[in-house]
Amino acid sequence: MLSENLFSRERIRWFSIMALVMMVIMLAAPLFAQTTTAPAPPTSAPAAVNYATPTWLSHGDTAWQLIAATIVGMQSIPGLAILYGGVVKKKWAVNSAFMVFYAFSAVLIAWLLWAYNMGFGPQWTVFLGHPTPVASMLDELNQAIVPGPNPASPFATAAFPMAAMVYFQFVFAAITLILIAGSLFGRMSFVAWMLFVPLWLTFSYTVGAFTLWGGGWLAQWGVIDYSGGYVIHLAAGASAFTAAAIIGPRLPQDRSNFKANNILMVLAGAGMVWLGWNGFNGGDPYSANADAAVAVLNTNVATAAALLVWMLCDYAKYGKPSVLGAVNGMIAGLVAITPSAGVCNGYGALIVGLCAGTIPWFTMNVLGSKLAIFKKVDDCLGVVHTHGVAGLTGGLLVGLLATTQGESAFACVNTNGGLFYGGGIHQLQLQLWGAFFIIALNVIVTAVILYVIKIFVPLRMSDAMLKIGDHAVHGEEAYGLAEDDYSDSDPAAAGHAASVSV
């Protein structure tokens, strides 16, 4: 019965429509690129460039940018896939990990064909760049074009090829959607997820990226988001909480008993996420320079402080130092330092870590059990706390802790420093406006996307599938022992395990 429902004519029909729509979008993007009137970047490659040894190429910068991009990519696969696969209930391990791999793949294709230039290309509207591909050989070989906040001179160049720039920004886009997945485990339809990923990337992520990193109006104002506290983490937290509210909660028995199935896997994945953040923040100066080193050191200082503070808070409230709590503290520290990693000093990083270990802990462990909205909305992994609240906290702390030297090193619009360094409240006001825009954007766009998807396919799996888990969705199980999770249904309903030919 279950397999008949899973492969019913209606499901196949909607899957075919979805696949057709995706193919049309992918094929139309290059055609649209030929009809746009996007201004040419200011540094077109000469006809006789020696692409083997171009004069603008820095081997050190290129190597660091590729390494940074790769280790950020490893935060997602395998890092978050391992973490998610271990932190969820055993019957959802495969589905949770595979949501990561799907998002990583789908984002890359969309990024190449239209989304990169929507976030980082020549301006098309006040919120977006032109939706054109970056797939030709010249696109990839030419010197990287880096958008900036000065309208009179909106582009600069980096000492590495455009291919490195595109890939580096891709891994940021991919991990944002993967973070959103953390709030939706244990109930979201995989077909709905397949549709949500490219749509949210196109209509939400690219807007935030363009306005803050692509030379848009928030960047021109001087809002500082060093490496994604707003563009990635605040956006993920707001979108995740909105999506969790619209899709609805897990089954009551799953929500009340959702113990991690493998804490050692969680720690292994968390370790990859932590060290991968060296590329996350260290790669954003677009150069192997002094500010990149500052960002890496500050990232680790804040993360260590946040982990220890969160652990102590757990100890004070629950009487035991929770491993999963410490991982939450680690993540909150990584997130909170991201907006200021290269513009604050070591003392500022310690303050960020202290705040990251207490404020998100308080919203998760105290307000989470008292406020009705947190009790009603089933945010599976607490993404709104560890990414939304932590990202907001870190973003606002930029207005207090940014140093004049750090802002100058990162070529910020405003170099007067934060409140604690003589700059007054101007930067804090800018950070508040930036946060408000990112939250409003992602709440509205996420809701619209999900309600549109709901017209075509269900957002949730059926209750029968929810009771069984991975085998009902994918025909596969994490450990081959998934019958242990079928406490609420007949184990025979799972059917026989899928066979694999090698």
TIDOGU-199869 format. One record per residue (C-alpha): z, x, y. Coordinates in Angstrom, 3 decimals. Example, Ala and Ser with C-alpha at 12.3 -4.5 7.8 and 13.67 -1.06 7.14 Angstrom:
<tilums>
       up     east    north
    7.800   12.300   -4.500
    7.140   13.670   -1.060
</tilums>
This chain:
<tilums>
       up     east    north
    0.000    0.000    0.000
    0.953    2.750    2.424
   -2.169    4.778    1.798
   -4.261    1.615    2.253
   -2.637    1.041    5.652
   -3.084    4.685    6.642
   -6.797    4.663    5.834
   -7.600    1.069    6.730
  -10.938    0.188    8.296
   -9.235   -0.486   11.621
   -7.657    2.970   11.724
  -10.911    4.632   10.738
  -12.750    2.638   13.405
  -10.350    3.705   16.161
  -10.372    7.285   14.960
  -14.157    7.267   15.106
  -14.107    5.879   18.642
  -11.630    8.582   19.672
  -13.760   11.325   18.125
  -16.882    9.945   19.828
  -15.151    9.859   23.225
  -13.992   13.460   22.818
  -17.508   14.570   21.871
  -18.995   12.819   24.905
  -16.458   14.466   27.207
  -17.112   17.905   25.753
  -20.888   17.486   25.984
  -20.785   15.963   29.465
  -18.679   18.702   31.035
  -21.422   21.369   31.012
  -23.957   18.811   32.265
  -21.629   17.860   35.099
  -21.220   21.525   35.914
  -24.952   21.772   36.629
  -24.868   18.919   39.147
  -21.779   19.831   41.130
  -21.939   21.546   44.488
  -18.936   23.754   43.965
  -18.903   26.727   46.309
  -19.601   30.016   44.616
  -16.630   32.358   44.284
  -16.709   35.017   46.980
  -17.090   37.948   44.624
  -20.191   37.378   42.506
  -20.971   40.228   40.151
  -23.863   42.496   41.171
  -26.927   42.363   38.993
  -26.540   45.963   37.819
  -22.849   45.963   36.912
  -21.931   48.285   34.066
  -19.790   45.883   32.060
  -18.724   48.634   29.682
  -16.867   50.493   32.446
  -16.772   48.359   35.611
  -15.276   50.118   38.609
  -12.807   47.279   39.272
  -11.282   47.348   35.782
   -7.736   48.631   35.295
   -7.089   49.346   31.645
   -3.345   49.067   32.175
   -3.497   45.710   33.964
   -5.962   44.332   31.432
   -3.864   45.466   28.494
   -0.683   43.999   29.978
   -2.348   40.685   30.818
   -3.698   40.319   27.287
   -0.370   41.325   25.734
    1.523   38.929   28.018
   -0.845   36.098   27.135
   -0.576   36.821   23.419
    3.213   36.848   23.311
    3.327   33.652   25.373
    0.940   32.151   22.829
    3.295   33.297   20.071
    6.055   31.283   21.720
    4.067   28.232   20.641
    2.530   29.411   17.380
    4.468   30.286   15.429
    7.603   30.238   17.646
    8.037   26.578   18.563
    6.360   25.434   15.353
    9.089   27.265   13.411
   11.849   26.094   15.752
   10.694   22.465   15.625
   10.143   22.562   11.875
   13.735   23.729   11.386
   15.547   21.651   13.989
   14.308   18.227   12.891
   15.267   16.184    9.854
   13.576   17.514    6.731
   11.237   14.570    6.344
    9.701   15.308    9.778
    9.349   19.100    9.505
    5.593   19.128    8.794
    4.683   16.520   11.394
    6.732   18.201   14.124
    5.295   21.659   13.457
    1.744   20.375   13.154
    1.940   18.599   16.518
    2.289   22.128   17.916
   -0.822   23.473   16.198
   -2.906   20.455   17.168
   -1.895   20.667   20.832
   -2.571   24.418   20.964
   -6.079   23.928   19.576
   -7.044   20.842   21.577
   -5.832   22.306   24.867
   -7.881   25.475   24.393
  -11.156   23.589   23.932
  -10.523   21.336   26.928
   -9.342   24.326   28.985
  -12.573   26.218   28.402
  -14.911   23.285   29.027
  -13.385   21.664   32.100
   -9.636   21.958   32.656
   -9.302   25.607   33.742
  -11.418   25.130   36.837
   -9.659   21.851   37.591
   -6.471   23.866   37.974
   -7.760   27.221   39.252
  -11.343   26.777   40.412
  -12.914   26.022   43.819
  -11.377   22.977   45.467
  -12.943   19.612   44.637
  -10.303   17.235   46.026
   -6.937   17.781   47.655
   -5.387   17.722   44.175
   -7.978   19.354   41.916
  -10.634   21.979   41.471
  -14.135   21.282   40.128
  -14.148   20.249   36.419
  -16.633   22.877   35.267
  -16.734   25.212   32.242
  -15.881   28.904   32.099
  -17.852   29.619   28.951
  -20.851   31.736   29.901
  -20.883   35.458   29.234
  -20.820   36.220   32.969
  -17.901   33.810   33.438
  -15.913   35.801   30.924
  -17.020   39.353   31.797
  -16.813   39.163   35.581
  -13.786   40.277   37.571
  -10.987   37.708   37.567
  -10.840   35.406   40.569
   -7.263   34.546   41.538
   -6.755   31.529   43.834
   -4.330   31.943   46.709
   -2.587   29.801   49.322
   -4.543   30.991   52.382
   -7.320   28.449   53.164
   -9.187   31.050   55.253
   -9.370   33.397   52.264
   -8.672   31.228   49.203
   -9.567   33.775   46.521
   -8.469   37.270   45.627
   -9.419   39.446   42.682
   -7.455   41.043   39.879
   -8.196   44.255   38.022
   -9.000   42.538   34.721
  -11.845   40.285   33.510
  -11.946   36.525   33.950
  -11.556   36.006   30.215
   -8.032   37.443   30.421
   -7.173   35.129   33.307
   -8.471   32.045   31.516
   -6.616   32.839   28.318
   -3.397   33.709   30.126
   -3.338   30.396   31.961
   -4.333   28.534   28.799
   -1.189   29.502   26.902
    0.888   28.076   29.758
   -1.002   24.796   29.645
   -0.640   24.580   25.870
    3.091   25.172   25.773
    3.671   22.438   28.357
    2.314   19.767   26.041
    4.116   21.326   23.099
    7.389   20.982   25.006
    6.680   17.306   25.652
    6.312   16.821   21.896
    9.972   17.729   21.468
   11.064   14.380   22.875
    8.754   12.320   20.658
    9.462   13.507   17.132
   10.119   11.012   14.386
    8.053    8.098   15.666
    4.898    8.895   17.697
    1.615    8.102   15.992
   -0.341   11.278   15.347
   -3.584    9.586   16.431
   -1.910    8.628   19.727
   -0.782   12.248   20.108
   -4.360   13.402   19.511
   -5.490   11.272   22.432
   -2.534   12.018   24.676
   -2.936   15.800   24.647
   -6.373   16.169   26.317
   -5.776   13.216   28.643
   -2.434   14.503   29.932
   -3.837   17.999   30.327
   -6.755   16.652   32.361
   -4.993   14.165   34.616
   -1.490   15.598   34.986
   -1.178   19.300   34.215
   -4.241   20.370   36.173
   -2.977   18.555   39.292
    0.370   20.335   39.240
   -1.284   23.664   38.487
   -3.804   23.308   41.315
   -1.312   22.187   43.953
    1.163   25.003   43.215
   -0.893   27.835   41.691
   -4.507   27.045   42.510
   -4.224   27.273   46.278
   -3.381   23.589   46.788
   -1.274   22.044   49.508
    2.138   22.829   47.986
    1.132   26.468   47.686
   -0.072   26.456   51.283
    3.258   25.013   52.403
    5.024   27.906   50.697
    6.688   26.207   47.717
    7.557   28.972   45.238
    7.102   28.485   41.515
    6.947   32.019   40.209
    5.933   31.202   36.655
    6.212   27.499   35.879
    9.661   26.052   36.505
    7.915   23.143   38.207
    4.341   23.222   36.878
    5.482   23.520   33.254
    9.145   22.686   32.721
    9.952   20.056   35.323
    6.623   18.419   34.498
    7.403   18.520   30.761
   10.891   17.093   31.275
    9.696   14.209   33.458
    6.750   13.410   31.196
    8.761   13.727   27.991
   11.467   11.352   29.183
    8.872    8.847   30.400
    6.962    9.013   27.123
   10.136    8.640   25.066
   11.067    5.525   27.034
    7.631    3.930   26.568
    7.166    4.795   22.892
   10.678    3.696   21.979
   13.404    5.196   19.794
   13.408    6.551   16.277
   14.675    4.408   13.437
   18.417    3.792   13.896
   19.233    5.743   10.737
   17.161    8.717   11.941
   18.617    8.677   15.423
   22.193    8.602   14.129
   21.560   11.251   11.460
   18.965   13.792   12.546
   20.548   17.030   11.376
   18.567   20.248   11.493
   17.149   21.085    8.087
   17.142   24.878    8.558
   19.172   26.541   11.311
   17.942   30.032   10.373
   14.389   28.850   11.068
   15.601   27.529   14.414
   17.033   30.947   15.278
   13.849   32.724   14.180
   11.725   30.457   16.357
   14.173   30.734   19.250
   14.005   34.525   19.100
   10.223   34.412   19.431
   10.545   32.058   22.379
   13.087   34.314   24.117
   11.161   37.579   23.829
    7.859   35.820   24.418
    9.213   34.874   27.823
    8.794   38.519   28.854
    5.080   37.742   28.959
    5.706   34.299   30.413
    7.344   35.658   33.571
    6.220   39.280   33.433
    2.539   38.377   33.394
    2.474   36.288   36.545
    2.083   39.075   39.120
   -1.343   39.570   37.453
   -0.632   43.287   37.333
    1.502   45.796   35.445
    3.498   46.447   38.591
    7.091   46.736   39.806
    7.547   43.001   40.325
    6.532   42.341   36.705
    9.339   44.648   35.563
   11.801   42.858   37.854
   10.749   39.505   36.397
   11.242   40.703   32.809
   14.715   42.095   33.481
   15.869   39.045   35.423
   14.543   36.742   32.714
   16.677   38.376   30.055
   19.785   38.609   32.262
   19.705   34.913   33.135
   19.010   33.894   29.540
   21.879   35.931   28.107
   24.258   34.527   30.730
   23.154   30.932   30.098
   23.527   31.271   26.312
   27.064   32.628   26.643
   28.133   30.028   29.215
   26.706   27.135   27.172
   28.479   28.452   24.076
   31.781   28.601   25.956
   31.296   25.061   27.233
   30.700   23.886   23.658
   33.796   25.759   22.536
   35.890   24.140   25.266
   34.691   20.603   24.489
   34.167   20.638   20.725
   36.366   23.499   19.547
   33.486   25.370   17.901
   30.688   27.642   19.166
   27.585   25.688   18.141
   24.486   27.668   17.147
   22.174   24.832   18.173
   24.082   24.564   21.436
   23.589   28.263   22.070
   19.838   27.829   21.508
   19.850   25.029   24.071
   21.626   27.363   26.481
   19.079   30.074   25.816
   16.216   27.694   26.550
   17.893   26.373   29.702
   18.363   29.935   30.946
   14.741   30.853   30.284
   13.566   27.724   32.067
   15.879   28.035   35.072
   14.978   31.655   35.861
   11.244   30.975   35.633
   10.757   29.703   39.237
   12.476   32.758   40.740
   12.127   35.529   38.141
   10.388   38.009   40.425
   11.809   36.962   43.793
   15.548   37.070   43.084
   17.654   40.136   42.257
   19.961   40.807   39.314
   22.930   39.088   40.939
   20.754   36.070   41.575
   19.692   36.082   37.922
   23.352   35.964   36.892
   23.927   32.982   39.180
   20.871   31.247   37.742
   22.195   31.855   34.222
   25.605   30.459   35.134
   24.065   27.319   36.593
   21.657   26.947   33.663
   24.542   27.147   31.194
   26.587   24.470   32.949
   24.439   21.899   34.768
   22.042   20.999   31.901
   25.002   21.238   29.499
   26.847   18.665   31.608
   23.902   16.268   31.804
   23.331   16.531   28.044
   26.883   16.513   26.703
   28.728   14.435   29.284
   26.266   12.241   31.168
   24.171   11.879   28.026
   26.915    9.857   26.360
   27.931    7.899   29.472
   24.831    6.919   31.450
   22.971    3.933   30.049
   19.542    5.413   30.664
   20.304    8.491   28.561
   21.755    6.379   25.767
   18.795    4.013   25.754
   15.933    6.522   25.960
   15.603    8.510   22.739
   14.690   11.993   23.955
   14.798   13.611   20.525
   15.492   17.245   21.492
   16.869   16.622   24.978
   13.773   17.926   26.761
   14.790   16.201   29.984
   17.968   18.321   30.036
   16.836   21.745   28.833
   13.501   21.656   30.666
   13.644   18.946   33.320
   17.157   19.502   34.647
   16.996   23.268   34.085
   13.601   23.527   35.777
   14.825   21.492   38.752
   17.990   23.588   38.976
   16.048   26.837   38.912
   13.490   25.578   41.404
   16.134   24.590   43.936
   17.986   27.865   43.464
   14.872   29.641   44.761
   15.784   28.175   48.139
   19.139   29.932   47.943
   18.490   33.154   46.042
   14.998   34.339   46.988
   15.106   37.798   48.578
   12.777   38.958   51.327
   11.767   41.988   49.272
   11.008   39.869   46.222
    8.946   37.393   48.233
    6.980   40.257   49.760
    6.405   41.855   46.346
    5.005   38.550   45.049
    2.945   37.994   48.233
    4.628   34.671   49.029
    3.575   32.588   52.041
    7.112   32.692   53.427
    8.966   36.001   53.268
   12.130   35.090   55.147
   14.279   34.786   52.028
   16.469   31.973   50.786
   19.603   30.583   52.384
   21.842   33.335   50.968
   19.546   36.031   52.396
   19.201   34.830   55.972
   16.234   32.507   55.569
   18.039   29.269   56.394
   17.319   26.008   54.580
   13.549   26.004   55.097
   12.705   27.287   51.593
   15.196   24.884   50.007
   13.527   21.980   51.788
   10.150   23.108   50.513
   11.493   23.349   46.964
   12.854   19.788   47.207
    9.473   18.450   48.311
    7.746   20.301   45.488
   10.163   18.897   42.917
    9.723   15.353   44.199
    5.940   15.574   43.932
    5.956   17.028   40.415
    8.425   14.416   39.125
    6.562   11.490   40.700
    3.175   12.767   39.526
    4.223   13.183   35.919
    6.175    9.943   35.593
    3.275    7.896   36.948
    0.416    9.670   35.191
    2.220    9.827   31.840
    2.980    6.102   31.953
   -0.608    5.209   32.834
   -2.047    7.400   30.072
    0.232    5.961   27.404
   -0.435    2.359   28.389
   -4.172    3.019   28.291
   -3.901    4.652   24.861
   -1.839    1.680   23.680
   -4.842   -0.571   24.297
   -6.761    1.253   21.597
   -4.233    2.608   19.087
   -0.514    2.032   18.422
    1.782    4.565   20.059
    4.261    4.348   17.174
    3.956    4.703   13.449
    4.797    1.668   11.336
    8.371    1.286   10.090
    7.133    1.928    6.548
    5.751    5.297    7.596
    8.861    6.103    9.636
   11.056    5.615    6.583
    9.055    8.133    4.560
    8.008   10.711    7.136
    5.684   13.652    6.533
    4.149   12.451    3.291
    3.180    9.141    4.849
    1.545   10.856    7.841
   -0.010   13.990    6.344
    0.281   13.619    2.574
    2.302   16.850    2.540
    5.955   17.860    2.541
    7.736   20.881    3.953
    9.668   21.933    0.870
    8.376   19.696   -1.911
   11.765   17.983   -2.017
   11.197   15.234    0.521
   12.501   12.584   -1.908
   15.974   13.554   -0.679
   15.153   11.919    2.657
   14.046    8.591    1.224
   17.529    7.120    1.370
   16.190    3.920    2.907
   13.186    3.340    0.656
   11.926    3.660   -2.875
   10.987    7.318   -3.554
    8.026    6.051   -5.514
    6.554    4.744   -2.285
    5.756    8.298   -1.312
    3.186    8.565   -4.053
    2.152   11.825   -5.602
    2.078   15.074   -3.614
   -1.223   16.217   -2.213
   -2.921   18.994   -4.170
   -4.357   22.074   -2.542
   -7.274   24.073   -3.942
   -7.520   27.724   -3.031
</tilums>
